[in-house]
Amino acid sequence: MTSSDPIDEISIGGESIRLGQFLKFAGLLDSGGNAKEAIIDGYVDVNGVEERRRGRQLVDGDLVAFRGRTVRVRP
């Protein structure tokens, strides 16, 4: 990610959300099965680090990147 890449902000309506749920909620993936595979295969980064746990709890300000799109978690 470069400083010129756009970052969308997605409000989750609460304090935290699991990574697999967030990928679907943010429209990055269509299904839980696809989210699971993308995470296990190492295609998802959280705060610039590869994340392979779909149960990872995301909180306000976390950055999730998948296939060139970066999304910031907001409550």
PDB file of N, CA, C and O in Angstrom:
ATOM      1  N   MET A   1       0.840  -1.176   0.000  1.00  0.00           N
ATOM      2  CA  MET A   1       0.000   0.000   0.000  1.00  0.00           C
ATOM      3  C   MET A   1       0.879   1.231   0.000  1.00  0.00           C
ATOM      4  O   MET A   1       1.847   1.318   0.755  1.00  0.00           O
ATOM      5  N   THR A   2       0.537   2.175  -0.845  1.00  0.00           N
ATOM      6  CA  THR A   2       1.262   3.439  -0.854  1.00  0.00           C
ATOM      7  C   THR A   2       0.395   4.506  -0.214  1.00  0.00           C
ATOM      8  O   THR A   2      -0.797   4.296   0.012  1.00  0.00           O
ATOM      9  N   SER A   3       0.995   5.654   0.079  1.00  0.00           N
ATOM     10  CA  SER A   3       0.250   6.714   0.745  1.00  0.00           C
ATOM     11  C   SER A   3      -0.863   7.271  -0.124  1.00  0.00           C
ATOM     12  O   SER A   3      -1.756   7.943   0.393  1.00  0.00           O
ATOM     13  N   SER A   4      -0.843   7.015  -1.441  1.00  0.00           N
ATOM     14  CA  SER A   4      -1.873   7.534  -2.328  1.00  0.00           C
ATOM     15  C   SER A   4      -3.032   6.557  -2.537  1.00  0.00           C
ATOM     16  O   SER A   4      -4.033   6.912  -3.159  1.00  0.00           O
ATOM     17  N   ASP A   5      -2.905   5.322  -2.020  1.00  0.00           N
ATOM     18  CA  ASP A   5      -3.986   4.347  -2.158  1.00  0.00           C
ATOM     19  C   ASP A   5      -5.199   4.793  -1.352  1.00  0.00           C
ATOM     20  O   ASP A   5      -5.062   5.190  -0.195  1.00  0.00           O
ATOM     21  N   PRO A   6      -6.392   4.729  -1.958  1.00  0.00           N
ATOM     22  CA  PRO A   6      -7.588   5.124  -1.217  1.00  0.00           C
ATOM     23  C   PRO A   6      -7.902   4.108  -0.130  1.00  0.00           C
ATOM     24  O   PRO A   6      -7.689   2.909  -0.314  1.00  0.00           O
ATOM     25  N   ILE A   7      -8.404   4.584   0.997  1.00  0.00           N
ATOM     26  CA  ILE A   7      -8.809   3.717   2.096  1.00  0.00           C
ATOM     27  C   ILE A   7     -10.274   3.997   2.392  1.00  0.00           C
ATOM     28  O   ILE A   7     -10.646   5.110   2.766  1.00  0.00           O
ATOM     29  N   ASP A   8     -11.100   2.969   2.220  1.00  0.00           N
ATOM     30  CA  ASP A   8     -12.508   3.072   2.573  1.00  0.00           C
ATOM     31  C   ASP A   8     -12.636   2.857   4.075  1.00  0.00           C
ATOM     32  O   ASP A   8     -11.814   2.170   4.682  1.00  0.00           O
ATOM     33  N   GLU A   9     -13.662   3.442   4.668  1.00  0.00           N
ATOM     34  CA  GLU A   9     -13.951   3.222   6.076  1.00  0.00           C
ATOM     35  C   GLU A   9     -15.301   2.533   6.181  1.00  0.00           C
ATOM     36  O   GLU A   9     -16.277   2.971   5.571  1.00  0.00           O
ATOM     37  N   ILE A  10     -15.354   1.457   6.953  1.00  0.00           N
ATOM     38  CA  ILE A  10     -16.580   0.687   7.124  1.00  0.00           C
ATOM     39  C   ILE A  10     -16.952   0.684   8.598  1.00  0.00           C
ATOM     40  O   ILE A  10     -16.176   0.242   9.445  1.00  0.00           O
ATOM     41  N   SER A  11     -18.148   1.181   8.897  1.00  0.00           N
ATOM     42  CA  SER A  11     -18.648   1.178  10.272  1.00  0.00           C
ATOM     43  C   SER A  11     -19.253  -0.186  10.574  1.00  0.00           C
ATOM     44  O   SER A  11     -20.115  -0.667   9.839  1.00  0.00           O
ATOM     45  N   ILE A  12     -18.795  -0.806  11.660  1.00  0.00           N
ATOM     46  CA  ILE A  12     -19.255  -2.152  12.014  1.00  0.00           C
ATOM     47  C   ILE A  12     -20.411  -2.125  13.011  1.00  0.00           C
ATOM     48  O   ILE A  12     -20.999  -3.166  13.304  1.00  0.00           O
ATOM     49  N   GLY A  13     -20.740  -0.946  13.535  1.00  0.00           N
ATOM     50  CA  GLY A  13     -21.879  -0.832  14.442  1.00  0.00           C
ATOM     51  C   GLY A  13     -21.650  -1.432  15.808  1.00  0.00           C
ATOM     52  O   GLY A  13     -22.606  -1.771  16.506  1.00  0.00           O
ATOM     53  N   GLY A  14     -20.392  -1.568  16.202  1.00  0.00           N
ATOM     54  CA  GLY A  14     -20.065  -2.126  17.515  1.00  0.00           C
ATOM     55  C   GLY A  14     -18.597  -1.957  17.803  1.00  0.00           C
ATOM     56  O   GLY A  14     -17.894  -1.241  17.092  1.00  0.00           O
ATOM     57  N   GLU A  15     -18.131  -2.617  18.848  1.00  0.00           N
ATOM     58  CA  GLU A  15     -16.737  -2.487  19.278  1.00  0.00           C
ATOM     59  C   GLU A  15     -15.767  -3.349  18.474  1.00  0.00           C
ATOM     60  O   GLU A  15     -14.634  -2.937  18.226  1.00  0.00           O
ATOM     61  N   SER A  16     -16.206  -4.553  18.062  1.00  0.00           N
ATOM     62  CA  SER A  16     -15.301  -5.456  17.355  1.00  0.00           C
ATOM     63  C   SER A  16     -16.085  -6.366  16.419  1.00  0.00           C
ATOM     64  O   SER A  16     -17.307  -6.484  16.513  1.00  0.00           O
ATOM     65  N   ILE A  17     -15.350  -7.005  15.514  1.00  0.00           N
ATOM     66  CA  ILE A  17     -15.925  -7.955  14.558  1.00  0.00           C
ATOM     67  C   ILE A  17     -14.816  -8.922  14.172  1.00  0.00           C
ATOM     68  O   ILE A  17     -13.642  -8.553  14.147  1.00  0.00           O
ATOM     69  N   ARG A  18     -15.188 -10.153  13.873  1.00  0.00           N
ATOM     70  CA  ARG A  18     -14.188 -11.141  13.446  1.00  0.00           C
ATOM     71  C   ARG A  18     -13.801 -10.884  11.990  1.00  0.00           C
ATOM     72  O   ARG A  18     -14.608 -10.406  11.192  1.00  0.00           O
ATOM     73  N   LEU A  19     -12.563 -11.209  11.666  1.00  0.00           N
ATOM     74  CA  LEU A  19     -12.030 -10.940  10.336  1.00  0.00           C
ATOM     75  C   LEU A  19     -12.871 -11.571   9.236  1.00  0.00           C
ATOM     76  O   LEU A  19     -13.189 -10.900   8.254  1.00  0.00           O
ATOM     77  N   GLY A  20     -13.237 -12.836   9.371  1.00  0.00           N
ATOM     78  CA  GLY A  20     -14.043 -13.501   8.346  1.00  0.00           C
ATOM     79  C   GLY A  20     -15.374 -12.806   8.121  1.00  0.00           C
ATOM     80  O   GLY A  20     -15.817 -12.660   6.982  1.00  0.00           O
ATOM     81  N   GLN A  21     -16.013 -12.378   9.202  1.00  0.00           N
ATOM     82  CA  GLN A  21     -17.282 -11.657   9.095  1.00  0.00           C
ATOM     83  C   GLN A  21     -17.078 -10.304   8.421  1.00  0.00           C
ATOM     84  O   GLN A  21     -17.882  -9.880   7.591  1.00  0.00           O
ATOM     85  N   PHE A  22     -15.991  -9.635   8.791  1.00  0.00           N
ATOM     86  CA  PHE A  22     -15.733  -8.309   8.239  1.00  0.00           C
ATOM     87  C   PHE A  22     -15.504  -8.354   6.737  1.00  0.00           C
ATOM     88  O   PHE A  22     -15.970  -7.471   6.017  1.00  0.00           O
ATOM     89  N   LEU A  23     -14.799  -9.358   6.254  1.00  0.00           N
ATOM     90  CA  LEU A  23     -14.555  -9.465   4.815  1.00  0.00           C
ATOM     91  C   LEU A  23     -15.861  -9.533   4.032  1.00  0.00           C
ATOM     92  O   LEU A  23     -15.981  -8.938   2.962  1.00  0.00           O
ATOM     93  N   LYS A  24     -16.838 -10.260   4.569  1.00  0.00           N
ATOM     94  CA  LYS A  24     -18.156 -10.322   3.922  1.00  0.00           C
ATOM     95  C   LYS A  24     -18.904  -9.002   4.104  1.00  0.00           C
ATOM     96  O   LYS A  24     -19.463  -8.472   3.144  1.00  0.00           O
ATOM     97  N   PHE A  25     -18.919  -8.474   5.313  1.00  0.00           N
ATOM     98  CA  PHE A  25     -19.639  -7.250   5.635  1.00  0.00           C
ATOM     99  C   PHE A  25     -19.157  -6.070   4.784  1.00  0.00           C
ATOM    100  O   PHE A  25     -19.961  -5.253   4.335  1.00  0.00           O
ATOM    101  N   ALA A  26     -17.842  -5.986   4.568  1.00  0.00           N
ATOM    102  CA  ALA A  26     -17.254  -4.887   3.803  1.00  0.00           C
ATOM    103  C   ALA A  26     -17.375  -5.092   2.297  1.00  0.00           C
ATOM    104  O   ALA A  26     -17.031  -4.202   1.519  1.00  0.00           O
ATOM    105  N   GLY A  27     -17.861  -6.261   1.884  1.00  0.00           N
ATOM    106  CA  GLY A  27     -18.027  -6.545   0.463  1.00  0.00           C
ATOM    107  C   GLY A  27     -16.737  -6.957  -0.229  1.00  0.00           C
ATOM    108  O   GLY A  27     -16.655  -6.933  -1.457  1.00  0.00           O
ATOM    109  N   LEU A  28     -15.733  -7.333   0.548  1.00  0.00           N
ATOM    110  CA  LEU A  28     -14.475  -7.778  -0.048  1.00  0.00           C
ATOM    111  C   LEU A  28     -14.589  -9.196  -0.597  1.00  0.00           C
ATOM    112  O   LEU A  28     -13.914  -9.550  -1.563  1.00  0.00           O
ATOM    113  N   LEU A  29     -15.450 -10.008   0.025  1.00  0.00           N
ATOM    114  CA  LEU A  29     -15.718 -11.366  -0.435  1.00  0.00           C
ATOM    115  C   LEU A  29     -17.206 -11.654  -0.302  1.00  0.00           C
ATOM    116  O   LEU A  29     -17.899 -11.015   0.490  1.00  0.00           O
ATOM    117  N   ASP A  30     -17.698 -12.621  -1.081  1.00  0.00           N
ATOM    118  CA  ASP A  30     -19.132 -12.900  -1.129  1.00  0.00           C
ATOM    119  C   ASP A  30     -19.629 -13.890  -0.085  1.00  0.00           C
ATOM    120  O   ASP A  30     -20.799 -13.852   0.296  1.00  0.00           O
ATOM    121  N   SER A  31     -18.747 -14.784   0.386  1.00  0.00           N
ATOM    122  CA  SER A  31     -19.230 -15.824   1.291  1.00  0.00           C
ATOM    123  C   SER A  31     -18.203 -16.133   2.375  1.00  0.00           C
ATOM    124  O   SER A  31     -17.025 -15.791   2.269  1.00  0.00           O
ATOM    125  N   GLY A  32     -18.692 -16.786   3.411  1.00  0.00           N
ATOM    126  CA  GLY A  32     -17.808 -17.210   4.485  1.00  0.00           C
ATOM    127  C   GLY A  32     -16.778 -18.219   4.022  1.00  0.00           C
ATOM    128  O   GLY A  32     -15.639 -18.213   4.488  1.00  0.00           O
ATOM    129  N   GLY A  33     -17.176 -19.083   3.106  1.00  0.00           N
ATOM    130  CA  GLY A  33     -16.238 -20.071   2.570  1.00  0.00           C
ATOM    131  C   GLY A  33     -15.104 -19.413   1.805  1.00  0.00           C
ATOM    132  O   GLY A  33     -13.946 -19.807   1.939  1.00  0.00           O
ATOM    133  N   ASN A  34     -15.441 -18.407   1.001  1.00  0.00           N
ATOM    134  CA  ASN A  34     -14.405 -17.676   0.263  1.00  0.00           C
ATOM    135  C   ASN A  34     -13.502 -16.919   1.212  1.00  0.00           C
ATOM    136  O   ASN A  34     -12.291 -16.855   1.000  1.00  0.00           O
ATOM    137  N   ALA A  35     -14.075 -16.343   2.257  1.00  0.00           N
ATOM    138  CA  ALA A  35     -13.279 -15.612   3.250  1.00  0.00           C
ATOM    139  C   ALA A  35     -12.312 -16.560   3.945  1.00  0.00           C
ATOM    140  O   ALA A  35     -11.137 -16.241   4.123  1.00  0.00           O
ATOM    141  N   LYS A  36     -12.812 -17.721   4.334  1.00  0.00           N
ATOM    142  CA  LYS A  36     -11.972 -18.715   5.000  1.00  0.00           C
ATOM    143  C   LYS A  36     -10.777 -19.104   4.125  1.00  0.00           C
ATOM    144  O   LYS A  36      -9.641 -19.135   4.600  1.00  0.00           O
ATOM    145  N   GLU A  37     -11.033 -19.399   2.859  1.00  0.00           N
ATOM    146  CA  GLU A  37      -9.958 -19.787   1.946  1.00  0.00           C
ATOM    147  C   GLU A  37      -8.947 -18.665   1.735  1.00  0.00           C
ATOM    148  O   GLU A  37      -7.741 -18.910   1.752  1.00  0.00           O
ATOM    149  N   ALA A  38      -9.425 -17.438   1.537  1.00  0.00           N
ATOM    150  CA  ALA A  38      -8.525 -16.299   1.312  1.00  0.00           C
ATOM    151  C   ALA A  38      -7.622 -16.074   2.521  1.00  0.00           C
ATOM    152  O   ALA A  38      -6.436 -15.781   2.373  1.00  0.00           O
ATOM    153  N   ILE A  39      -8.190 -16.211   3.715  1.00  0.00           N
ATOM    154  CA  ILE A  39      -7.411 -16.006   4.941  1.00  0.00           C
ATOM    155  C   ILE A  39      -6.394 -17.127   5.116  1.00  0.00           C
ATOM    156  O   ILE A  39      -5.218 -16.861   5.366  1.00  0.00           O
ATOM    157  N   ILE A  40      -6.830 -18.368   4.990  1.00  0.00           N
ATOM    158  CA  ILE A  40      -5.931 -19.513   5.153  1.00  0.00           C
ATOM    159  C   ILE A  40      -4.804 -19.471   4.134  1.00  0.00           C
ATOM    160  O   ILE A  40      -3.669 -19.830   4.447  1.00  0.00           O
ATOM    161  N   ASP A  41      -5.110 -19.033   2.906  1.00  0.00           N
ATOM    162  CA  ASP A  41      -4.090 -18.982   1.849  1.00  0.00           C
ATOM    163  C   ASP A  41      -3.152 -17.784   1.976  1.00  0.00           C
ATOM    164  O   ASP A  41      -2.212 -17.653   1.192  1.00  0.00           O
ATOM    165  N   GLY A  42      -3.395 -16.906   2.957  1.00  0.00           N
ATOM    166  CA  GLY A  42      -2.485 -15.796   3.220  1.00  0.00           C
ATOM    167  C   GLY A  42      -2.688 -14.570   2.356  1.00  0.00           C
ATOM    168  O   GLY A  42      -1.764 -13.775   2.183  1.00  0.00           O
ATOM    169  N   TYR A  43      -3.901 -14.401   1.803  1.00  0.00           N
ATOM    170  CA  TYR A  43      -4.171 -13.260   0.924  1.00  0.00           C
ATOM    171  C   TYR A  43      -4.681 -12.020   1.652  1.00  0.00           C
ATOM    172  O   TYR A  43      -4.898 -10.983   1.025  1.00  0.00           O
ATOM    173  N   VAL A  44      -4.874 -12.114   2.966  1.00  0.00           N
ATOM    174  CA  VAL A  44      -5.443 -11.002   3.726  1.00  0.00           C
ATOM    175  C   VAL A  44      -4.400 -10.464   4.707  1.00  0.00           C
ATOM    176  O   VAL A  44      -3.754 -11.226   5.428  1.00  0.00           O
ATOM    177  N   ASP A  45      -4.249  -9.140   4.719  1.00  0.00           N
ATOM    178  CA  ASP A  45      -3.352  -8.472   5.671  1.00  0.00           C
ATOM    179  C   ASP A  45      -4.180  -7.652   6.648  1.00  0.00           C
ATOM    180  O   ASP A  45      -5.183  -7.047   6.269  1.00  0.00           O
ATOM    181  N   VAL A  46      -3.757  -7.634   7.901  1.00  0.00           N
ATOM    182  CA  VAL A  46      -4.345  -6.759   8.909  1.00  0.00           C
ATOM    183  C   VAL A  46      -3.224  -5.893   9.456  1.00  0.00           C
ATOM    184  O   VAL A  46      -2.236  -6.397   9.991  1.00  0.00           O
ATOM    185  N   ASN A  47      -3.385  -4.606   9.319  1.00  0.00           N
ATOM    186  CA  ASN A  47      -2.372  -3.636   9.758  1.00  0.00           C
ATOM    187  C   ASN A  47      -0.997  -3.935   9.154  1.00  0.00           C
ATOM    188  O   ASN A  47       0.030  -3.806   9.820  1.00  0.00           O
ATOM    189  N   GLY A  48      -1.001  -4.339   7.873  1.00  0.00           N
ATOM    190  CA  GLY A  48       0.241  -4.560   7.144  1.00  0.00           C
ATOM    191  C   GLY A  48       0.905  -5.900   7.373  1.00  0.00           C
ATOM    192  O   GLY A  48       2.006  -6.134   6.875  1.00  0.00           O
ATOM    193  N   VAL A  49       0.249  -6.799   8.128  1.00  0.00           N
ATOM    194  CA  VAL A  49       0.821  -8.110   8.432  1.00  0.00           C
ATOM    195  C   VAL A  49      -0.139  -9.197   7.962  1.00  0.00           C
ATOM    196  O   VAL A  49      -1.343  -9.121   8.209  1.00  0.00           O
ATOM    197  N   GLU A  50       0.400 -10.208   7.283  1.00  0.00           N
ATOM    198  CA  GLU A  50      -0.428 -11.325   6.838  1.00  0.00           C
ATOM    199  C   GLU A  50      -1.149 -11.939   8.035  1.00  0.00           C
ATOM    200  O   GLU A  50      -0.541 -12.208   9.071  1.00  0.00           O
ATOM    201  N   GLU A  51      -2.451 -12.155   7.876  1.00  0.00           N
ATOM    202  CA  GLU A  51      -3.254 -12.730   8.966  1.00  0.00           C
ATOM    203  C   GLU A  51      -3.940 -13.995   8.483  1.00  0.00           C
ATOM    204  O   GLU A  51      -4.649 -13.976   7.476  1.00  0.00           O
ATOM    205  N   ARG A  52      -3.731 -15.100   9.202  1.00  0.00           N
ATOM    206  CA  ARG A  52      -4.308 -16.387   8.803  1.00  0.00           C
ATOM    207  C   ARG A  52      -5.352 -16.905   9.788  1.00  0.00           C
ATOM    208  O   ARG A  52      -5.750 -18.068   9.715  1.00  0.00           O
ATOM    209  N   ARG A  53      -5.796 -16.053  10.704  1.00  0.00           N
ATOM    210  CA  ARG A  53      -6.843 -16.448  11.665  1.00  0.00           C
ATOM    211  C   ARG A  53      -8.137 -15.727  11.313  1.00  0.00           C
ATOM    212  O   ARG A  53      -8.229 -14.510  11.470  1.00  0.00           O
ATOM    213  N   ARG A  54      -9.138 -16.467  10.840  1.00  0.00           N
ATOM    214  CA  ARG A  54     -10.382 -15.785  10.462  1.00  0.00           C
ATOM    215  C   ARG A  54     -11.153 -15.307  11.677  1.00  0.00           C
ATOM    216  O   ARG A  54     -12.034 -14.458  11.544  1.00  0.00           O
ATOM    217  N   GLY A  55     -10.847 -15.828  12.867  1.00  0.00           N
ATOM    218  CA  GLY A  55     -11.486 -15.388  14.094  1.00  0.00           C
ATOM    219  C   GLY A  55     -10.823 -14.179  14.727  1.00  0.00           C
ATOM    220  O   GLY A  55     -11.255 -13.723  15.786  1.00  0.00           O
ATOM    221  N   ARG A  56      -9.789 -13.654  14.101  1.00  0.00           N
ATOM    222  CA  ARG A  56      -9.088 -12.474  14.621  1.00  0.00           C
ATOM    223  C   ARG A  56     -10.087 -11.350  14.872  1.00  0.00           C
ATOM    224  O   ARG A  56     -10.866 -11.002  13.985  1.00  0.00           O
ATOM    225  N   GLN A  57     -10.067 -10.785  16.071  1.00  0.00           N
ATOM    226  CA  GLN A  57     -10.966  -9.684  16.413  1.00  0.00           C
ATOM    227  C   GLN A  57     -10.411  -8.373  15.873  1.00  0.00           C
ATOM    228  O   GLN A  57      -9.285  -7.991  16.189  1.00  0.00           O
ATOM    229  N   LEU A  58     -11.200  -7.690  15.062  1.00  0.00           N
ATOM    230  CA  LEU A  58     -10.827  -6.385  14.531  1.00  0.00           C
ATOM    231  C   LEU A  58     -11.487  -5.311  15.381  1.00  0.00           C
ATOM    232  O   LEU A  58     -12.625  -5.464  15.826  1.00  0.00           O
ATOM    233  N   VAL A  59     -10.760  -4.223  15.599  1.00  0.00           N
ATOM    234  CA  VAL A  59     -11.275  -3.109  16.397  1.00  0.00           C
ATOM    235  C   VAL A  59     -11.076  -1.809  15.628  1.00  0.00           C
ATOM    236  O   VAL A  59     -10.463  -1.789  14.561  1.00  0.00           O
ATOM    237  N   ASP A  60     -11.604  -0.728  16.186  1.00  0.00           N
ATOM    238  CA  ASP A  60     -11.535   0.592  15.570  1.00  0.00           C
ATOM    239  C   ASP A  60     -10.116   0.931  15.112  1.00  0.00           C
ATOM    240  O   ASP A  60      -9.167   0.860  15.893  1.00  0.00           O
ATOM    241  N   GLY A  61      -9.988   1.298  13.843  1.00  0.00           N
ATOM    242  CA  GLY A  61      -8.708   1.728  13.293  1.00  0.00           C
ATOM    243  C   GLY A  61      -7.911   0.656  12.583  1.00  0.00           C
ATOM    244  O   GLY A  61      -6.961   0.972  11.866  1.00  0.00           O
ATOM    245  N   ASP A  62      -8.276  -0.621  12.764  1.00  0.00           N
ATOM    246  CA  ASP A  62      -7.553  -1.683  12.066  1.00  0.00           C
ATOM    247  C   ASP A  62      -7.710  -1.507  10.556  1.00  0.00           C
ATOM    248  O   ASP A  62      -8.770  -1.110  10.072  1.00  0.00           O
ATOM    249  N   LEU A  63      -6.640  -1.807   9.823  1.00  0.00           N
ATOM    250  CA  LEU A  63      -6.651  -1.747   8.362  1.00  0.00           C
ATOM    251  C   LEU A  63      -6.619  -3.161   7.803  1.00  0.00           C
ATOM    252  O   LEU A  63      -5.725  -3.946   8.121  1.00  0.00           O
ATOM    253  N   VAL A  64      -7.599  -3.477   6.969  1.00  0.00           N
ATOM    254  CA  VAL A  64      -7.691  -4.796   6.351  1.00  0.00           C
ATOM    255  C   VAL A  64      -7.464  -4.623   4.856  1.00  0.00           C
ATOM    256  O   VAL A  64      -8.138  -3.825   4.204  1.00  0.00           O
ATOM    257  N   ALA A  65      -6.505  -5.381   4.315  1.00  0.00           N
ATOM    258  CA  ALA A  65      -6.183  -5.287   2.891  1.00  0.00           C
ATOM    259  C   ALA A  65      -6.397  -6.644   2.222  1.00  0.00           C
ATOM    260  O   ALA A  65      -6.000  -7.689   2.738  1.00  0.00           O
ATOM    261  N   PHE A  66      -7.047  -6.587   1.045  1.00  0.00           N
ATOM    262  CA  PHE A  66      -7.290  -7.784   0.250  1.00  0.00           C
ATOM    263  C   PHE A  66      -7.371  -7.381  -1.207  1.00  0.00           C
ATOM    264  O   PHE A  66      -8.182  -6.530  -1.572  1.00  0.00           O
ATOM    265  N   ARG A  67      -6.545  -7.980  -2.039  1.00  0.00           N
ATOM    266  CA  ARG A  67      -6.539  -7.756  -3.485  1.00  0.00           C
ATOM    267  C   ARG A  67      -6.518  -6.282  -3.876  1.00  0.00           C
ATOM    268  O   ARG A  67      -7.316  -5.837  -4.701  1.00  0.00           O
ATOM    269  N   GLY A  68      -5.608  -5.542  -3.283  1.00  0.00           N
ATOM    270  CA  GLY A  68      -5.417  -4.156  -3.669  1.00  0.00           C
ATOM    271  C   GLY A  68      -6.380  -3.166  -3.056  1.00  0.00           C
ATOM    272  O   GLY A  68      -6.275  -1.968  -3.319  1.00  0.00           O
ATOM    273  N   ARG A  69      -7.309  -3.627  -2.251  1.00  0.00           N
ATOM    274  CA  ARG A  69      -8.260  -2.728  -1.585  1.00  0.00           C
ATOM    275  C   ARG A  69      -7.979  -2.726  -0.086  1.00  0.00           C
ATOM    276  O   ARG A  69      -7.811  -3.784   0.520  1.00  0.00           O
ATOM    277  N   THR A  70      -7.931  -1.554   0.501  1.00  0.00           N
ATOM    278  CA  THR A  70      -7.695  -1.431   1.935  1.00  0.00           C
ATOM    279  C   THR A  70      -8.903  -0.771   2.580  1.00  0.00           C
ATOM    280  O   THR A  70      -9.422   0.229   2.084  1.00  0.00           O
ATOM    281  N   VAL A  71      -9.342  -1.348   3.696  1.00  0.00           N
ATOM    282  CA  VAL A  71     -10.527  -0.875   4.393  1.00  0.00           C
ATOM    283  C   VAL A  71     -10.176  -0.663   5.866  1.00  0.00           C
ATOM    284  O   VAL A  71      -9.533  -1.509   6.488  1.00  0.00           O
ATOM    285  N   ARG A  72     -10.606   0.481   6.417  1.00  0.00           N
ATOM    286  CA  ARG A  72     -10.382   0.776   7.832  1.00  0.00           C
ATOM    287  C   ARG A  72     -11.656   0.454   8.614  1.00  0.00           C
ATOM    288  O   ARG A  72     -12.759   0.818   8.205  1.00  0.00           O
ATOM    289  N   VAL A  73     -11.483  -0.236   9.752  1.00  0.00           N
ATOM    290  CA  VAL A  73     -12.598  -0.589  10.619  1.00  0.00           C
ATOM    291  C   VAL A  73     -12.976   0.619  11.477  1.00  0.00           C
ATOM    292  O   VAL A  73     -12.116   1.251  12.090  1.00  0.00           O
ATOM    293  N   ARG A  74     -14.257   0.927  11.512  1.00  0.00           N
ATOM    294  CA  ARG A  74     -14.792   1.990  12.369  1.00  0.00           C
ATOM    295  C   ARG A  74     -15.955   1.429  13.181  1.00  0.00           C
ATOM    296  O   ARG A  74     -16.679   0.554  12.705  1.00  0.00           O
ATOM    297  N   PRO A  75     -16.141   1.936  14.428  1.00  0.00           N
ATOM    298  CA  PRO A  75     -17.241   1.416  15.266  1.00  0.00           C
ATOM    299  C   PRO A  75     -18.608   1.861  14.751  1.00  0.00           C
ATOM    300  O   PRO A  75     -19.632   1.512  15.338  1.00  0.00           O
TER     301      PRO A  75
END
